[in-house]
């Protein structure tokens, strides 16, 4: 800052005494220019007026025109992400972060980093998203608003869940909730809690999930806000279904969908509609046609919003399962192959799920060789996942199909892996 003041003063043809007079002393100006004194905001404003330059440039070395360009770049990047143009959003955020003028602008730089993390997550690059989000989490708390801090934790918890690292996902969520004034819940904290609840469910910690769901629902009712009620009801529904309370789950998710339809954003509405289709298939299989219609609508909305690859893949799987329930094996195969084309080996949870479903479809089509290949690929992914209830169910599903194929050795091995996952 001192060097910038000195440079502009000389460009204006002023001496230190001329710049200082009459409000300041020339010795004080000299100390500022040499970096030995930090001027107060009032003095900075005065110097900016005398030097005929912007306060922003004195503080950050960025001109008003550069600030305007950066703000415009951020707006375009956010718009691309909100419109589902995730590759374009990633490119725009990356360009902003490579702009040297953003280095000294802490708030703008963090906005760009967070946006970039969401964009790369939406593109399916979970490891890069996790790296950037952890960098933001390690940033000094004082430089971030509490809301932004929680938003970073939500995204990080979600990314860890999607890549199957449930231990880290739980650690992030519990650490952030433990660092806040619970039970002084807010919308942000209920959303974080709901994301943490989804990790408990994926990890198979159903007792903890059920208890925590009750706490979240109580907090949401106390707050009475649409955002908190939707978040709590959505994931509480998933927990209820997992422990066998199907109709309770349907009631909760229908309430969440009704509120989200009136008050929420398009991305979460599309995801919630897909979740409703999934529950409908599981709880009321006779309504498979309605579930398929819901999933189709969800897919259209997902592609028009800021949803990422994982959301699209999940919805493709919902559609494949709906078509399976309706007996249309060719349509089911089409949707499952669409999911396979999108999923990468980096997300081993989804990778194994897609190939298991393909194996099931091929088995029903009496294509035994193709079925065996898909089960083998799914098994290789499952071997890299942590031992959870869900992984045990996947191994059991693979074992059942292998037995029907007549591959008894592979079937026994898969059953043993399923038992190991649940501690037996």
C-alpha positions in Angstrom: 0.0 0.0 0.0 2.8 2.4 0.9 4.6 1.7 -2.4 1.4 2.4 -4.3 0.8 5.7 -2.5 4.4 6.7 -3.2 4.2 5.8 -6.9 0.9 7.7 -7.5 2.2 10.7 -5.6 5.3 10.9 -7.8 3.1 10.4 -10.9 1.0 13.4 -9.8 4.2 15.5 -9.3 3.6 15.9 -5.5 6.1 16.0 -2.7 5.3 14.3 0.6 4.7 17.7 2.2 2.3 18.7 -0.5 0.4 15.4 -0.2 0.3 15.8 3.6 -0.7 19.5 3.9 -2.7 20.6 5.7 -4.3 17.6 7.4 -1.3 15.4 7.9 2.4 15.8 8.6 5.0 15.0 5.9 6.8 12.6 8.3 3.6 10.6 8.8 3.2 10.3 5.0 6.9 9.2 4.9 6.2 6.5 7.5 3.1 5.3 5.5 5.1 5.1 2.3 7.9 3.1 3.9 5.4 0.6 5.4 6.2 1.6 9.0 2.7 2.9 9.6 -0.7 1.6 8.6 -3.1 4.4 7.8 -6.6 4.4 9.3 -9.6 4.1 7.0 -10.3 7.9 7.3 -6.7 8.7 6.3 -6.8 6.3 3.4 -10.0 8.0 2.1 -8.3 11.4 2.4 -5.2 10.2 0.5 -7.3 8.6 -2.2 -9.1 12.0 -2.7 -5.8 13.9 -2.8 -4.2 11.5 -5.2 -7.4 11.3 -7.4 -7.5 7.5 -7.4 -9.9 4.9 -6.0 -9.7 3.7 -2.5 -9.9 0.1 -3.8 -6.7 0.6 -5.7 -4.8 2.0 -2.7 -5.9 -0.9 -0.6 -5.7 -3.8 -3.0 -3.7 -2.6 -6.0 -6.8 -3.1 -8.2 -8.4 -0.3 -10.3 -12.1 0.3 -10.3 -12.2 -1.0 -13.9 -10.5 -4.2 -12.8 -12.9 -4.6 -9.9 -15.8 -4.2 -12.3 -14.4 -6.8 -14.6 -13.9 -9.3 -11.7 -17.4 -8.7 -10.4 -18.8 -9.2 -13.9 -16.8 -12.4 -14.3 -18.1 -13.8 -11.1 -21.7 -13.0 -12.1 -21.3 -14.8 -15.4 -19.7 -17.8 -13.8 -22.5 -18.1 -11.2 -25.1 -17.8 -14.0 -23.5 -20.6 -16.0 -23.5 -22.8 -12.9 -27.1 -22.0 -12.1 -28.1 -22.8 -15.6 -26.5 -26.2 -15.6 -23.6 -25.2 -17.9 -21.1 -26.8 -15.5 -18.1 -27.1 -17.8 -18.5 -23.4 -18.8 -18.8 -22.4 -15.2 -15.6 -24.4 -14.3 -13.7 -22.6 -17.1 -14.9 -19.2 -16.0 -14.1 -19.7 -12.4 -10.7 -21.1 -13.3 -9.9 -18.0 -15.4 -10.9 -15.7 -12.5 -8.5 -17.6 -10.1 -5.7 -17.3 -12.6 -6.2 -13.5 -12.8 -3.4 -11.9 -10.8 -5.6 -8.9 -9.8 -7.8 -11.2 -7.6 -4.8 -12.3 -5.4 -5.2 -9.4 -2.9 -9.0 -9.5 -2.9 -9.7 -12.0 -0.2 -13.5 -12.0 -0.4 -13.7 -12.1 -4.2 -11.0 -14.8 -4.3 -12.9 -17.0 -1.8 -16.1 -16.5 -3.8 -14.3 -17.7 -6.9 -12.7 -20.7 -5.1 -16.0 -21.8 -3.7 -17.8 -21.4 -7.0 -15.0 -23.3 -8.7 -15.3 -26.1 -6.1 -19.1 -26.4 -6.8 -18.4 -26.4 -10.6 -15.8 -29.1 -10.5 -18.1 -31.2 -8.2 -20.9 -30.8 -10.7 -18.4 -32.0 -13.4 -17.8 -35.1 -11.4 -14.2 -34.2 -10.3 -14.8 -35.0 -6.6 -11.1 -35.2 -5.6 -10.4 -31.6 -7.0 -13.6 -30.3 -5.3 -12.4 -31.8 -2.0 -9.0 -30.3 -2.4 -10.3 -26.8 -2.9 -13.0 -27.1 -0.2 -10.4 -28.2 2.3 -8.2 -25.2 1.3 -11.2 -23.0 2.1 -11.9 -24.8 5.4 -8.2 -24.1 6.4 -8.6 -20.4 5.7 -8.8 -18.2 8.8 -12.3 -18.2 10.2 -12.3 -14.4 10.6 -12.2 -13.9 6.8 -15.4 -15.9 6.2 -18.9 -15.3 7.2 -20.5 -18.0 9.4 -22.9 -18.8 6.6 -20.1 -19.3 4.0 -18.2 -21.4 6.6 -21.2 -23.7 6.9 -21.8 -23.8 3.1 -18.2 -25.0 2.6 -18.8 -27.7 5.2 -22.0 -28.8 3.5 -20.3 -29.1 0.2 -17.3 -31.0 1.6 -19.5 -33.4 3.6 -21.5 -34.1 0.4 -18.4 -34.7 -1.7 -17.0 -37.1 0.8 -20.3 -38.9 0.9 -20.4 -39.2 -2.9 -16.9 -40.6 -3.1 -17.7 -43.1 -0.3 -15.3 -41.6 2.3 -18.0 -41.7 5.0 -15.5 -41.3 7.9 -14.3 -38.0 6.6 -17.8 -36.9 5.7 -19.0 -37.5 9.3 -15.9 -35.9 10.7 -16.5 -32.6 8.7 -20.2 -32.5 9.7 -19.7 -33.3 13.3 -16.8 -31.0 13.7 -18.7 -28.0 12.3 -21.8 -28.7 14.3 -19.7 -29.1 17.4 -18.0 -25.8 16.8 -21.3 -23.9 16.7 -23.8 -23.0 19.4 -26.0 -26.0 19.3 -28.9 -26.3 19.8 -29.2 -22.8 18.5 -30.2 -24.1 15.1 -30.4 -22.0 12.0 -31.4 -22.9 8.4 -27.7 -23.3 7.5 -27.1 -25.7 10.4 -30.2 -27.7 9.7 -29.0 -28.2 6.1 -25.6 -29.2 7.3 -27.2 -31.6 9.8 -29.3 -33.1 7.0 -26.3 -33.6 4.9 -24.5 -35.3 7.8 -27.7 -37.4 8.4 -27.4 -38.7 4.8 -23.8 -39.8 5.5 -25.0 -41.7 8.6 -27.5 -43.4 6.4 -25.0 -44.3 3.7 -22.6 -45.5 6.3 -25.3 -47.8 7.7 -25.4 -46.1 11.1 -29.2 -46.4 11.2 -29.6 -46.0 15.0 -27.7 -42.8 15.0 -29.5 -41.7 11.9 -32.9 -42.3 13.4 -32.0 -40.4 16.6 -30.4 -37.5 14.7 -33.4 -37.3 12.3 -35.7 -36.7 15.2 -33.5 -33.9 16.5 -33.4 -32.3 13.1 -37.2 -32.5 12.7 -37.6 -30.9 16.1 -35.2 -28.1 15.2 -36.9 -27.5 11.9 -40.3 -27.3 13.5 -39.0 -24.8 16.0 -37.5 -22.6 13.2 -40.6 -23.0 11.0 -38.8 -22.0 7.9 -39.3 -23.7 4.5 -35.6 -24.3 4.0 -35.1 -26.1 7.3 -38.3 -28.1 7.1 -37.5 -29.3 3.6 -34.0 -30.3 4.5 -35.0 -32.1 7.7 -38.0 -33.9 6.2 -36.1 -35.0 3.1 -33.3 -36.9 4.8 -35.5 -38.0 7.7 -37.6 -39.7 5.1 -34.6 -41.6 3.8 -33.7 -42.7 7.3 -37.3 -43.8 8.0 -37.4 -45.9 4.8 -34.1 -47.6 5.7 -35.4 -48.9 9.0 -38.7 -50.1 7.5 -41.1 -47.2 8.2 -42.1 -46.8 4.5 -45.3 -44.9 4.9 -43.8 -42.5 7.4 -41.0 -41.9 4.9 -43.6 -41.2 2.2 -45.4 -38.7 4.4 -42.2 -36.9 5.2 -40.9 -36.6 1.6 -44.3 -35.5 0.3 -44.3 -32.7 2.8 -40.8 -31.7 1.8 -41.8 -31.8 -1.9 -44.9 -29.7 -1.3 -43.0 -27.0 0.5 -40.0 -27.1 -2.0 -42.4 -26.7 -4.9 -43.6 -23.4 -3.5 -40.4 -22.0 -1.9 -37.3 -23.7 -3.2 -34.8 -23.5 -6.0 -34.9 -25.6 -9.2 -31.9 -27.8 -8.5 -33.1 -29.1 -5.1 -36.7 -29.4 -6.4 -35.4 -31.6 -9.2 -33.3 -33.7 -6.8 -36.1 -34.0 -4.3 -38.5 -35.1 -7.1 -36.0 -37.8 -8.0 -35.7 -38.9 -4.4 -39.5 -39.1 -4.2 -39.5 -41.4 -7.3 -36.9 -43.6 -5.6 -39.0 -43.9 -2.4 -42.1 -44.5 -4.3 -40.5 -47.5 -6.1 -39.3 -48.9 -2.8 -42.4 -48.4 -0.7 -45.2 -48.6 -3.2 -43.8 -50.8 -6.1 -47.3 -51.0 -7.6 -46.9 -47.3 -8.5 -43.9 -47.8 -10.7 -45.4 -45.9 -13.6 -45.9 -42.8 -11.4 -42.4 -43.2 -10.2 -41.1 -43.3 -13.8 -43.0 -40.2 -14.7 -41.6 -38.4 -11.6 -38.1 -39.5 -12.5 -38.5 -38.3 -16.1 -39.6 -34.9 -14.9 -36.7 -34.8 -12.4 -34.3 -35.6 -15.2 -35.5 -32.7 -17.4 -35.3 -30.3 -14.5 -31.8 -31.6 -13.4 -30.4 -30.9 -16.9 -31.8 -27.3 -16.8 -30.3 -26.5 -13.3 -26.9 -26.5 -11.6 -27.1 -30.2 -10.9 -23.9 -32.3 -11.3 -23.1 -35.6 -12.9 -23.9 -37.5 -9.7 -27.5 -36.2 -9.7 -27.9 -37.2 -13.3 -26.5 -40.7 -12.7 -28.8 -41.2 -9.7 -31.8 -40.2 -11.7 -30.8 -42.5 -14.6 -30.7 -45.4 -12.1 -34.2 -44.5 -10.8 -35.5 -44.6 -14.3 -33.8 -47.9 -15.0 -35.3 -49.4 -11.9 -38.8 -48.1 -12.7 -38.6 -49.6 -16.2 -37.4 -52.9 -14.7 -40.5 -52.9 -12.4 -42.7 -52.2 -15.4 -41.1 -55.1 -17.3 -39.4 -53.0 -20.1 -35.9 -54.5 -20.0 -34.7 -52.6 -23.2 -35.7 -49.3 -21.7 -34.1 -50.2 -18.4 -30.9 -51.1 -20.2 -30.9 -47.8 -22.1 -31.0 -45.8 -18.9 -28.5 -48.0 -17.1 -26.1 -47.6 -20.0 -26.6 -43.8 -19.9 -25.5 -43.9 -16.3 -22.5 -46.1 -17.1 -21.4 -43.6 -19.8 -21.3 -40.8 -17.2 -19.9 -42.6 -14.1 -16.2 -42.7 -13.5 -14.2 -45.1 -11.4 -13.3 -42.2 -9.0 -16.9 -42.5 -7.6 -16.6 -46.2 -6.7 -20.0 -46.3 -4.9 -21.9 -45.2 -7.9 -19.6 -47.2 -10.2 -20.4 -50.4 -8.4 -24.1 -49.6 -8.2 -24.4 -49.0 -12.0 -22.6 -52.2 -12.9 -24.7 -54.3 -10.5 -27.8 -52.9 -12.0 -26.5 -53.7 -15.5 -25.7 -57.2 -14.3 -29.3 -57.6 -13.1 -30.7 -56.4 -16.4 -28.5 -58.7 -18.4 -29.4 -61.7 -16.2 -33.1 -61.0 -16.8 -32.3 -60.8 -20.6 -30.6 -64.3 -20.2 -27.3 -62.7 -21.3 -25.3 -64.7 -18.8 -21.8 -63.8 -20.1 -22.5 -60.1 -20.1 -24.1 -60.4 -16.6 -20.9 -62.2 -15.2 -18.7 -59.4 -16.7 -20.7 -56.7 -15.1 -20.7 -58.4 -11.7 -17.0 -58.9 -11.9 -16.5 -55.1 -12.6 -18.9 -54.2 -9.8 -17.0 -56.5 -7.4 -13.6 -54.8 -8.2 -15.2 -51.4 -7.2 -16.8 -52.9 -4.0 -13.4 -54.2 -2.8 -12.2 -50.6 -2.5 -15.2 -49.4 -0.4 -15.4 -49.2 3.3 -17.3 -51.9 5.1 -20.9 -50.6 5.5 -24.3 -52.0 5.5 -25.0 -50.7 2.0 -21.8 -52.4 0.7 -22.9 -55.6 2.4 -26.2 -55.4 0.6 -24.4 -54.9 -2.7 -22.2 -57.9 -2.1 -25.2 -60.0 -1.2 -27.0 -58.9 -4.3 -24.0 -59.9 -6.4 -23.7 -63.2 -4.6 -27.4 -64.0 -5.2 -27.0 -63.4 -9.0 -23.7 -65.3 -9.2 -25.4 -68.3 -7.6 -28.2 -68.2 -10.1 -25.5 -68.1 -12.9 -24.0 -71.2 -11.4 -20.7 -69.6 -10.4 -20.7 -71.0 -6.9 -17.1 -70.2 -5.9 -17.6 -66.5 -6.8 -21.0 -66.5 -5.0 -19.5 -67.9 -1.8 -16.7 -65.3 -1.9 -19.3 -62.5 -2.3 -21.4 -63.9 0.5 -18.3 -64.0 2.8 -17.5 -60.4 1.9 -21.0 -59.4 2.7 -20.7 -61.0 6.1 -17.4 -59.4 6.8 -18.9 -56.0 6.1 -21.4 -56.5 8.9 -18.9 -57.9 11.3 -19.7 -61.6 10.9 
